[in-house]
Amino acid sequence: MDCKNIILTRNSIRDFSSESIPQEIRDDMIAAARVAPSCQNKQPWRFIFIDDPKIIKKLALHSGFIGTVNFFIKKAPLVVVACANPQDSCHLNQQPYYLVDVAIAFQQMMLMAWQHGVGSCWLAAFNEQKVKNILEIPDKTKVVAMSPFGYPKQKKSFYSKTVSKFAKSKQRLHPKKIVSFQKWDF
C-alpha cells in the first residue's frame, strides 16, 4: 500500500483473528512511533505491548468506564497502552504537549500496523486508574490511550457493526467545514 491508501483506508477494527503479530511487524510499529515528531524532541511517549491473553482479558473486563465496555479487546492478539509522564514534556501555549506528542507517535504506530494489514482501534473510554493498577504504571505517568492490534476478521460481529453505526465511523466533515484559507472563516 502507498501512504495515501494507508491513511484513507485505515479504520477502527473491533473483530480480530487469533493470528499473532510477527515480531518484525511489532518492530516496524515501534520504529514508526520512535521517529514521530514531538515538542522540542522530548519524546515523552512510553508504550506497553501486551500479548499475554490473561492480562488482555483482565484489561478487557476491568478497564472500562462502565462495566465491560472494552470487552471486545479480549480477542486481540496484542494490546498497546500509550503513556507519558507529563513532566517529560513541554508546556507551551498554556497546554501540556505530551498528549499531542503521544497521539502523533501512536497514530504513526497504527498506520505502520495497517501497512502490514494489522488493524487497530483507538480507545479513550477506559478507567485510567484501573489500567494503571493492572499494568503497575507509576502514579506520575498518564495513560493517554490504548488500542488492540490484530488481523481483521472477514466478518464483522453484531457488536462491531452497532458501534460503528452509533459512532458514525464512516461519516467525515466536508473539507469546507474543517479548512479555511488566510484567516478563520468558519
C-alpha positions as CSV (number, residue, x, y, z in Angstrom):
1,M,0.0,0.0,0.0
2,D,1.1,3.5,-0.7
3,C,1.0,6.2,2.0
4,K,-2.3,7.8,0.7
5,N,-4.0,4.4,0.6
6,I,-2.9,3.5,4.1
7,I,-4.2,6.8,5.5
8,L,-7.5,6.7,3.6
9,T,-8.3,3.0,4.3
10,R,-7.4,2.8,8.0
11,N,-10.5,2.4,10.1
12,S,-11.4,1.1,13.6
13,I,-11.2,-2.7,13.8
14,R,-13.1,-4.5,16.6
15,D,-13.1,-8.0,15.3
16,F,-9.7,-9.8,15.3
17,S,-8.5,-13.2,14.1
18,S,-6.4,-15.1,16.6
19,E,-3.3,-14.9,14.4
20,S,-0.4,-13.4,16.3
21,I,1.5,-10.4,15.0
22,P,5.1,-11.3,14.0
23,Q,8.0,-9.6,15.8
24,E,9.1,-7.9,12.5
25,I,5.8,-6.1,12.3
26,R,6.0,-5.1,16.0
27,D,9.5,-3.8,15.4
28,D,8.2,-1.7,12.5
29,M,5.4,-0.3,14.7
30,I,8.0,0.7,17.4
31,A,10.2,2.2,14.7
32,A,7.3,4.3,13.4
33,A,6.5,5.6,16.9
34,R,10.2,6.3,17.7
35,V,10.6,8.7,14.7
36,A,7.4,10.7,15.4
37,P,7.8,14.5,15.9
38,S,7.5,15.8,19.5
39,C,7.8,19.2,21.2
40,Q,11.5,20.0,21.5
41,N,12.1,16.3,20.6
42,K,11.3,15.3,24.2
43,Q,9.8,12.0,23.1
44,P,7.7,11.6,26.2
45,W,5.8,8.5,25.0
46,R,6.1,5.1,26.6
47,F,4.3,2.1,25.1
48,I,3.4,-1.1,26.9
49,F,3.0,-4.1,24.5
50,I,0.7,-6.8,26.0
51,D,0.3,-10.1,24.3
52,D,-0.4,-12.2,27.4
53,P,-4.0,-13.4,27.0
54,K,-4.6,-13.3,30.7
55,I,-3.6,-9.6,31.0
56,I,-5.5,-8.7,27.9
57,K,-8.6,-10.4,29.3
58,K,-8.2,-8.5,32.6
59,L,-8.0,-5.2,30.7
60,A,-11.0,-6.2,28.6
61,L,-13.2,-7.0,31.6
62,H,-12.0,-4.5,34.1
63,S,-10.8,-1.3,32.4
64,G,-13.9,0.2,31.0
65,F,-15.8,3.3,32.4
66,I,-19.0,1.3,32.5
67,G,-18.6,-2.4,33.2
68,T,-17.1,-4.2,30.3
69,V,-17.2,-1.6,27.6
70,N,-13.9,-2.7,26.3
71,F,-14.7,-6.4,26.3
72,F,-14.1,-6.7,22.5
73,I,-10.3,-6.3,23.0
74,K,-10.1,-9.7,24.7
75,K,-9.7,-11.5,21.3
76,A,-7.0,-9.2,20.1
77,P,-3.5,-10.9,20.0
78,L,-1.9,-7.6,21.1
79,V,-2.9,-4.6,23.1
80,V,-0.7,-1.5,23.3
81,V,-1.1,1.1,26.0
82,A,0.3,4.6,25.3
83,C,1.5,6.5,28.2
84,A,3.6,9.6,29.1
85,N,5.0,11.4,32.2
86,P,3.8,15.0,31.7
87,Q,7.0,16.2,33.4
88,D,9.0,14.8,30.5
89,S,7.2,17.0,28.0
90,C,6.8,20.7,27.0
91,H,4.3,23.0,28.4
92,L,3.7,25.7,25.8
93,N,0.8,28.0,24.9
94,Q,-0.7,27.1,28.3
95,Q,-1.1,23.5,27.4
96,P,0.8,20.2,28.0
97,Y,2.2,18.8,24.8
98,Y,2.6,15.2,26.0
99,L,-1.0,14.5,24.8
100,V,-0.2,15.7,21.3
101,D,3.2,14.0,21.2
102,V,1.8,10.6,22.3
103,A,-1.1,10.9,19.9
104,I,1.2,11.6,16.9
105,A,3.5,8.6,17.8
106,F,0.6,6.3,18.5
107,Q,-1.1,7.2,15.2
108,Q,2.2,6.5,13.3
109,M,2.3,3.1,15.0
110,M,-1.3,2.4,13.9
111,L,-0.6,3.4,10.3
112,M,2.5,1.2,10.2
113,A,0.5,-1.7,11.6
114,W,-2.1,-1.1,8.9
115,Q,0.6,-1.1,6.2
116,H,1.1,-4.7,7.3
117,G,-2.7,-5.5,7.3
118,V,-2.9,-5.2,11.1
119,G,-5.9,-3.3,12.4
120,S,-6.3,-1.2,15.5
121,C,-9.0,0.8,17.4
122,W,-8.1,3.9,19.3
123,L,-9.6,3.6,22.8
124,A,-10.1,6.5,25.1
125,A,-13.1,5.0,27.1
126,F,-11.2,3.4,29.9
127,N,-10.7,3.9,33.6
128,E,-7.2,5.2,33.8
129,Q,-6.7,4.1,37.5
130,K,-7.8,0.6,36.8
131,V,-5.4,0.3,33.8
132,K,-2.6,1.7,35.9
133,N,-3.3,-0.8,38.6
134,I,-3.5,-3.8,36.2
135,L,-0.2,-2.8,34.5
136,E,1.6,-1.4,37.5
137,I,2.0,2.0,35.9
138,P,3.5,4.7,38.2
139,D,1.3,7.4,39.6
140,K,3.2,10.2,37.8
141,T,2.6,8.6,34.4
142,K,-0.6,9.3,32.5
143,V,-2.4,6.7,30.3
144,V,-3.2,8.6,27.1
145,A,-4.8,5.9,25.0
146,M,-4.8,2.2,24.3
147,S,-5.5,0.0,21.3
148,P,-6.0,-3.6,20.4
149,F,-4.0,-4.7,17.4
150,G,-4.7,-7.7,15.2
151,Y,-5.6,-9.0,11.7
152,P,-9.2,-8.1,11.0
153,K,-11.7,-10.9,10.8
154,Q,-13.5,-11.0,7.4
155,K,-17.0,-10.9,9.0
156,K,-17.9,-8.1,11.4
157,S,-19.8,-9.0,14.6
158,F,-23.1,-7.5,15.5
159,Y,-21.3,-5.5,18.3
160,S,-18.8,-4.1,15.8
161,K,-21.5,-3.1,13.3
162,T,-23.6,-1.5,16.0
163,V,-20.7,0.5,17.5
164,S,-19.5,1.7,14.0
165,K,-23.1,2.8,13.2
166,F,-23.5,4.5,16.6
167,A,-20.1,6.3,16.3
168,K,-20.9,7.3,12.7
169,S,-17.4,5.9,11.9
170,K,-17.8,6.4,8.1
171,Q,-19.0,10.0,8.3
172,R,-16.5,12.8,7.8
173,L,-17.0,16.5,7.8
174,H,-16.9,18.3,4.4
175,P,-13.5,20.0,3.7
176,K,-15.2,23.4,3.9
177,K,-16.1,22.7,7.5
178,I,-12.5,21.9,8.6
179,V,-10.3,24.2,6.4
180,S,-10.3,27.9,5.8
181,F,-7.6,30.0,4.0
182,Q,-5.7,33.0,5.2
183,K,-8.0,33.6,8.2
184,W,-10.6,32.0,10.4
185,D,-13.7,31.7,8.2
186,F,-16.0,29.0,9.6
